[in-house]
C-alpha cells in the first residue's frame, strides 16, 4: 500500500475544491453527450501539421509603421502575447537554446561618488551597471535547470539581497525547501526574448514551492502552471502547490525588501489560499495586510500561475543614476530625479575637460539623461580633437533624434578623417533614416583607414557603407543615385549598389536583360555582362519610369514578373513570395511588417528565417488559414497555383506600400 501522507488544512481544502469540480463535470458529461448526439456533424477535414494557436490581432489602418513587440504593457502591468498555454509552452521550449551574451554596460559616474551596481532607466527600456551575479547553486537557492544556460542570473545588489534573504527564511521555517529561480536579467541588462521587462535588474522570476505525489519538496526543472485546485497542469509528474511554504515566501519577499518592493505578480487563485493559510494560523493581521497590498494578478495578461514575478522599486542610489519607477517612461524622464539633476552641471563641465575618455563619458551622460542645456555641447563635440569623442557625439545625436541631427551629422561626415567617427556618423544617418544625406554620400570617394593596430575598427569606404545602410529601407531617389556606382572601381561597392537596386525595385539584372537588352549596344550574347553594360541597363530602366511613378508600383511590377500579384492587397501573395530567393523574400517580409504594423522583437526568427517565421505567425494570429499558407508555399516551391477557395479565404489587409 502506498504510504499515508498527512496534508495541511489548506491542502485538504484545495483537494476538496478539486473533488467538487470533478463531481460537477461528471454530472455534466451525460447532458453534453446527449446534446452532441442530436447535432449533425460535418465530415472530418484532412489533418495538417498543427501550428501554435493564438488569438487574432486586428489590422491597423494604413499609415507610418510604428514598431511594436510581441509583448506589450498596459500601464504598470504586463500584457502577454495572446498565445494559448500550450502554444506559449512550445514557444518557450523553442527559445531554451538562446544564450544571452555576457558583457558589462558602460555607465560613467561623473558627479557621483556612489559605486556598486546601478539600475538605470525603466524595467522595459533600461540596463544594469556593475551587475551582481547570483550563483547557480547556494545554501538555500538554485537557478533552474532550463534557465541556467541562458546567462540570465544577473541583477542588482538590492534584488540579490532580497532573494537570498527570502530563500534563507523559507528554508529555516520549512527545512529542505530550496528557492528555485527563473530569469533575472542579463549581465548588462537590456531585453530578454522571454519577457517584456527584466531590463534593469529590478525583476525576478521565482518558482513556486511544490510537493510531489509523496508530499516531498519537488525539484522542478522549469516553471510549471498550477490550476485553481492547486495541481500542476504541465509538469511531468503530479505536483501540488505548497500553500504553507509559498505563504512564507510571499511574506519573506515583503519583509526582506522593505519599502522598495513594488509588486508580487501572482494568480489570484494561488495568492488567496496563501493568505487564507496565514489567517487560519493566526498571523498578525498587519503582516497579512502588508503582503496582500503587494500581491496582484496582472490585468489583461497571463495570470502568473507558474511563478511569482518580483519587482522592486528604485533605491535612492539608483535614482541618482537615472532609475525610474514607472514601468514605461520616455528617456527624457531618466534625467528628472533630483540626484541626476544635481550632477548635470559637473557633467557639462567635463565635456570641456582635457582627458578624451572623460569628455566622451560626459557626452554619453548628456545624451542618456536628455539634458537640453547640454545639447549644444554635444553638437559642438562633433568637432572635438579626439575621434573617440566625435564618434560618441554622433551616436548620441542619432539616438536623441532632434530636428537638426541629420544635418549636423551630414556636415560632420564631409569633414571627418577618422574611420571610427565616420562609421558612427554613417550609422547615425541610417538610424535617422536620412536617405538624402546617405544618397549624397554615394559620391564620396574616400576610404578611411582604421587606426594602426586597431582590429575593432575596419577601414570605412564611405559610399559602400552608405549604400548598405539604405538597402534595408530603400527609396526611389536613392535607387536612382545608386546606378552611378554599378561601374565603380571596387567590386564590393558594385555589389552593394546592385543589392540596393534589387531590393528597392524587386527587379534583378536578368529581368532587365530580357526587357531592355536590345537597346543597350554594349551587350553581346557571347560576352558576360560587364559593369558598364549593367549600368546602362539600369539607367535605361529608370529612364523609362514615369516622373510620377511610386516605388510601390515598381515593386508590384517586379513581383508580377515572377508570378506574384500584390495588387489585391492580400497577405497570401506575400507568403508565396517568402519562399522565393532574395530580393523578393526580403521585400515580402518587409511588406508584411508594414501591413501588420508589427516588427518582431528580440529572439524572433523574422530576420534570419522569414520564410519560416512569418507563415507560422500569420496562422497563429489567424490572418491566414493553415491551408492557405500551405497552398501559397507550394505555389512558390513547385510552380502550382493556389486553389480559388484558398485565395478567397485570405483576408484583406491594407496595401503594403514600399515607401
N, C-alpha and C positions, 0 to 999 in steps of 0.2 A: 504494500500500500504506500502511496506517496506520503511523505512527511507532512504533518499538520503545521500550517503557518499561521501564527497569530496576526490578526490585522487590527490596525488602529480604528477608532470610530469613524474618522474621515474616510479611510479606505473602504470600510463597511458601507458607509453612506454612498460612495461612488459606485460600489458594486450593486447596491440596491437600486440606484437610478438606472444602471445598465440592465438589471433584470426587468424593471418596469417597461423600459423601452423595447426589450425583446418580446415581452408579452403583448404589447400594443401591435408590434409588427406581425406577430403570429396570428393575431385576430384579424388583421387586415388582409393577409395573404389570400384567404378564400374569396373575399369580395373582389379583390383585384383580378384574381384568376377568372372569376365568373364574367366580369365586365370585359376582360380581354378576349374571352371566347366568343362574345357576341359581336365583336368589332371585326370587320373584314380586314385581312392583312394583305398588303401587296407582296408580290413575289420578291424574294431577296435579291438585292443588287449584287453584281460581282464584287468581290472583295479586292481592295487595293492596299498596298503598304500604308499603314496609318502614319499620319503626321501629328504632331502635338496640336491639340485643340485649343482654341483661345477665343475670347470674346471679340466681336468685330470692332474695328476702330473706324470712326466716321471720317470721311474725306473732307478736308477743309476747302475753302474757296480758293480760286486761283489768285496768286499773288506772290510776293517775295518769299523765299524759303527761310523759315526760322528753324534751325536745327533743334531737335528735341532728343531726349534719351529714352531708352526703354523703360526706365523707372523715373517717375516724376514725384513731386511733393506737393501736398496741399497744406500750406501754412507750415506748422511745426512738425507735421506728421507725415510719415512715409506713405506713399501711394505706390503699390507694386504693380508690375506689368500684369495685365489681366490673363494670366495663364491658369489653367486648372491645376490642381495639386499634382496630378501625375505628370502633366507637362512640365511643371516647374521642377519637379524632382529630376526628370530626364535632362532638362536644361542644365541644372546644377551638376549632374553627373558628367555631362559633356564638357563642363568647364573645369572639372577637377584637375586636369593636367596643367592648367595655367599656373605659372610660377611668376610671382611679382618680382621685378628687378630690385636688387639691393642698391644702395647709394644714398649718401647724405644730401640734404637740401640746404642750399646756401641761405643764410639768414644773418646779415650783419647786425651787431648790437650797438651801433653808433648811438651815443647819447643815453645808453642804458648800462647799468652795472650788473644786471641780472644775468646769470648763466643758467646752465641746465636745459632741460627740454622746454620747448615752447610750442604751444598750439596757436597757429596763425590762421586768420580768416574764419570761414564757416565750416560746418561739418560736411557741406556739399560742394565746397569750392576752395578749401584751404590746404594746408600742408603742415608737416611737423618738422621742427628743427631739433637736432640732437635727441632723436627718439630713444626711448628706453626699450630694450629687448626683454620680453618675458620668456624665460627659459621654457623649453618644450616640456620638461617634467620638473616637478618640485615636490616639496614635502606634502602639499595638500592640493596640487593642481596639475593639470597636463593639457597640452594642446591636442585637440582631437586628431585622430589618425588621418582623416581625409583632408584636414586643414593644414597640418604641419608642413607639407611640401610647398605650400603657396607663398611662404615668407610673409605672412600677414600677422606676425606675432609682435609687432612693434606698437608702442603707444607713448603717452606722456607719463612722466613720473607720477602725477596725481592719479591717473587711471590705473597704473600698475599697482600703486599702493592700495587702492580701493579693492581691486580684485584679489590680491594676496591676503588682505585683511579679512575679506569675506570668506575666502576659502579656509583660512585658519579657524574662524569662528564656527563654521559649519562642521568642520572635522572634529572640533573639540566637543560640540554638543551631540554630534552623530558620528561616532567612531567608524572609520572605514570609508567615509564619503570623500570623494575626490572631485574638486571643481573642474569641469571639462569645458575648455574654451574653444570657441569658433574663431571667426575673423575678428582681429583687432584693426590694425592699419598696416600699410606699407612702411618701410623704413623711412622714406622721405614723405610719407603721406600721399595724398592725391587719390584719384579714382580707383575703385575696385569693380571688376565685372560682376560681382555678386550683390552689390548694394549701391544705393544712391548716396549714402552717407559714408562714414568712416574715413573722411578725408584728412582730418587734422587731429586724430588721436583722442577724440572725446566720445567715441562709440566703441562698444564691445559686445560681442555675441556670446552669451553664456548658456550652455546646455542645461536643461532641467535635470534634477536628480531623479532617478527612476529605479524601480525594483524589478528584478526578473521574476519568473514564474515561481521561484522558491523563496521569494522575499529577500533576496540578497541585492546589495547595491550593484546596479548594472554598469558595465563598462561599454560605452557607446562609441562607435567609430565615426558617427556623424550625427547631425541634428535630426531627430525623429519627431513626427507630429503626434499629438495626443488629442483624442476626441473628447466629447462632453462627459463621457463616463470615466475619463482618466486613463484610457487604454491607448497604447500606441497603434497607429494605423498603417505604418510603413516600415516598421522595424523587422529584422529577420527572425526575431523571437518575441513572444508576448512580453510587453513591458507595462508597468503601472506607474503612473505619476506619484512620486513620493511626496505626499502632502506635507508631512512634518518637516522634512529636510528642505523643501522648497520654501516653506514659510520662513525657516531660519535664514535661507539665502536672501530672500527679499528684505527681511529685517536687517541682516548684516550689511547688505549693499547700502541701505539707507543710513545706517548708523556709522559705517566706515567712511562714507563720503561727506558727511556733514551737510553744510548748506550748499555745496557745489552740485549735488545731484539734481538733474533736471527731470528725467523721465526713467521709468522702468516700463518698457513696452512689453505687454503680455496679454494673451487672450483672456477675456473676462471670465470664461468658464473654468479657467485654471487659477486665476488670482482669487476668485471668490472662495473656493474650498480652503485655500491657504489662510485667508483672513478669517473664515469661519472656524478653522482649526485653532487659530490664536485666541478667538473669543471663547471657545469651549475650554481652553486651558488657562483661562483667567489672566491672559497677558494684559498688561496695563493698557487701558483704552487710549491713552495719549500715544502710546507706541503704535497701536493698530491704526489710529487715525493718521499718524505721520506716514506710515507705509502706504495706506490707502490713497493718500493725496498724491503719491508719486507713481502709482500704478495706473496705466492707461492701456486700453486696446485701441490701436490706431484706427482712425476713420478712413473709409474708402481705401482700405489696404488689406494685405494679408494679415490675419489676426494675430500673428506671432504665437502660434500654438506649438512651435518646435523649439523655441528658445526665449530667453529673456534678453531684450536689447537694452543695454545700459548706456545712458547718455549723461555725462556730467557737463556742468557749465564752465565758463571761463574763470580761471583764478585771476587774482589781481596781477600776478606776474605775467600771465598770458595776455591780459588786456593791454599791458604796456607794449606788447609785441604786435598787437593788432588782432587779437582774438575777439570774435563777435558771437554772442549767444544765439542770435537768430539763426535758424537752420538755412535760410536763404536771405542774402542781402547783397546789394551791389558792392563792388570792390571799393568804391569810394567810402563806404561805411567802415572799412577796416582802419581808416585813419581818424575815426571820430573819438575813440576812447581818450580820456584825459591823459593817460600815460603816454600815448603816442603823440598827442599834440605838444606835450612838454618836451619831446625830443626833436621836433621838426626843425627848430632854429639851429641846433647843433648839426643836424644832417645837412641843412642848406649850406652852412659854413664849410663843411667838409668837401663839398663839390669844388671849392676853390683852393683846396689844400695842395701840398707838394707831392704827396705819395699817390701814384696812379691807382693802385688797388683800392685805396681808401676813397678816391674820387668815384671809381666805378661802383663801389658799395653804396655810396651816398646817392648816386643816380638811381640805383636799383631800389632803394628805400623810398625815394621820392615818387617813383612810379608805383611801387607797391601800395603806398598809402594815398595815392592820387592827390598829392599836395599841390593845389592850384598855384600857390605862390612860388613853388619851386619849378613849375613847368618851363619857364623861360630859361632857367639854368640847365635843364635837360636839353632843350633845343640848342643852347649855346655849346653844350658838351659835344655836339656833332663836329665841332672844330677843335676839340681838345688835341693836345700834342701826343697823347697816347692812343694807339689803335684800340686798346682794350676798353678805354672809356668811350671812344666813339662807337664801338660795337654795342656796348651796353646802352648808350643813349638811343641808338637805332632800335634796339629791341623794345625799350620802354615806350618810345613814341608809337611804334606799331601796336603795342598792347593797349596803350591809352586810347588811341584812335580818335584824336581830335581832328577838327576840320582841316587844319593845315599840315597834318602829319605827312601825307603823301608828297606834298610839295617840298617839305623840308628834307625828306629822305631822297627824293629825286635829285634835288640840287646838291646834296652832300655826296651822292653816288658819283656824280660827274667829276668831282674833285678828289675822290678817295684814291689812295695809293696803296693801301694795305688790304691783303686778301681777307683777313678776319673781319674787318669792318665792312668791306664791300659785300661780303656774303651775308652779313646780318642786315645790311640795308636792302639787299635784294629780297631776302626772306620777309622783311617788314613790308615791302611793297606788295609782295604776294599775299600776305595776310590781310592787308588793307584792300585787296582786290583792285589795286591801282593799275588797271590794264594799260592805260595810256602811257604811264610812266615806264612800265615794263616794255611796252612795244617800242618806245623811244630808245630803250637800251639795246634794241636789236642792232643798231648801227654802231655800238661801242665795240671797237676792235681790240680792246685791251685784254690781256691775260695777266692777272696779278699773281705773282708767285707767293707761296707761303713763306713765313719766316724760316730762315735756315735752321734745320734740326727740329722743326715743329711738325710732328707727324699727325697732329689732331686737326690741322687746318690744311685742306688741299689747295692747289692752285685754283684760282677762280677765273674762268672765262666768262666775262660779263654777259655777252649776248646769249651764250648757251644756257646759263642759269636762268636768264630772263625768259627764254622760250620754254624751258622746262616748268617754270612756275606758272605760266599761263596755260599749260596743257590741261590741267585739271579743271580750269574754269575759263574756257576759251571764249573769245568774242570775234565777230566778223572782221573788224578793223585789224585786230591782232593777227588773224589768219592771213589777211591780205599782206600785212607787213612781213610775215614770216616767209613769204615766197622769195624774197630777196636773199634769204640765207640758204636756199637749196643748192647753190653753186659755191658755197663758202669753201675756203681752202682747207678747213678742218672737217674731217668726216664726222666727228661727234656732233658738231654744230648742225651739219646737214641732216643727220639722223633725228636730232631733237626737233628741227623745223618740220621734217616730214611727219613726225608723230603728232605735232600740234595741228598740222593741216588735216590729217586723217581724223583726229579726234574732234576737231571743230566742225567738219563738214560731213562726216560719215561716208566719205568717198576715199578710195585709195588710188594710187597712181595707175594701177592696171585698169581701173574704171575709166580714167581719163585717156589712156591709150586707145581704148575701144571707142570713146566718144569723139576725141579730137585729134587722133593720130595723123589723119590725112592732112591736117592743116599745119603741122609742125615739120618744116623741112629738115630739121636735124635728125629726125627719126629714120632709122634704117632697119628693115626686118631682120637682117643678119648681124646686127650690132647690138650689144647691150645698151640699155638706156643710160646715158651719161648725165651728170648733174645739170649741164646746160639745157639738155632736152627736157629733163624733168621740170626745170624751172619754167621753160617755155610752155609746157603742158598746163601747169598750174596757173600761170599768168593768163593764158587763154581762157581757162575755166572761170576765173574771176572776172575777166573782161566781159564774158557773156552773161554774167549775172546782172539783173536789172538794178538800178540805183536804189530802189525801194524794197528789195528783197530782204527778208529777215533770215537770221541764222537758223531759226526753227524750220523754215521752209527748205533750206538747203539740206538740213539733217534729214527731214522726212523724205526728200528725194533720194538721198543716199541709202536710206533703209529700203525704200521702194525698189531700187535697182537690184536689191538682193532678196526680194520676195517678202518683205515685211512692211505692211501697210499701217502706218501710225495715224492715218487721217481720222479714224473713228474715235480717237481719244480713249482707247481701252487699254487695260493693263496686259491683256493676253498677248498682243503682238510684241510687247516689250519682254515678256517672259520668253517668247520664241527667240528673240534676239540675244538673250543671255547665253544661249548655247552656241552662239556664233563666236568666231575669234575676234580679237581686237581689230578695229576700234569699235565695232558695233556692240560687243559685250559691255565695254566700259561705258559707252554712251547710254545703253539701255539701263544700266544700274544707276547712272546719274539722273536719268529722266524719271525713273521710279521714285528716287528720293524726292525729287521736286514735286511729282504728282501727289505723293502721300504726305509731303511736308514732314518727313521723318529721316533723320540722319542717325544711323546706328552708333551706339556708344562703344566704349572700350570693351574688349573681349568678344566682339561680334566678328563674324567672318565675311562681312559685306565687302571689304576691300580685297581680301586675298582670294576668296572663292564666291564671287557674286552669283554664279550660276547655281550654287547650292543654297546660299543664304536666302536670296530673295524669293524663289519659289516656295520654300518652306514658310517664310514669313507671311507671304500673301495668303497661303492656305490657313495658317494659324489665325490670322486676323479676319478671315472669311471674306477677303476681297475677291478671291477666285476659288472655285471648287478644285478638289484634287484631280478630278477628271480633266478639267480644262487645262491645268498645269501639265499633266501628263501628255495631253494631245499636242500642246504647243511645243513642248520639248521634243517630242517625237517628230513633229513637222520640221523642226530645225535640224535634228540629227540625221533623219532618214529621208527627208525630202517629201514626206507625206503632207496632206492637207488636213487641218483640224476639221472635225465634223461641224455641221451647221448648229447642232444642239449645243455643242461645247462653246462655240463662238457666241451664241446667244446668251449663255449663262454668265458671260463675263460682264460685270457691272461697269457702267460708265464712270470715268474719272475726269478731273479737269485736264485740259490739254497740256501736254508736257512740253512746254517751250524750252528751247535750248539756250535762250539768253534772256 
